[in-house]
């Protein structure tokens, strides 16, 4: 599960590269894409940076999501064990 979102983002980057349509990718990567949209107006192609840092961003979000799910699971497990006593 941890590699699903970054893989999906990388596939979206490849599709954006082939179709030359960055609009969807920019909307999907709002926190990261703000910097790269600014670079695009200065004449730099932001796709490579958006692909790398956006994929890292989604990897970080996957790690946080996994930690939250594990914490909730531990909480439910400990609550069940305490209620069985």
Secondary structure, 3 states (H helix, E strand, C coil): CCCHHHHHHHHHHHHHHHHCCCHHHHHHCHHHHHHHHHHHHCCCCCHHHHHHHHHHHHHHHHHHHHHHHHHHHHHHHHHHHHHHC
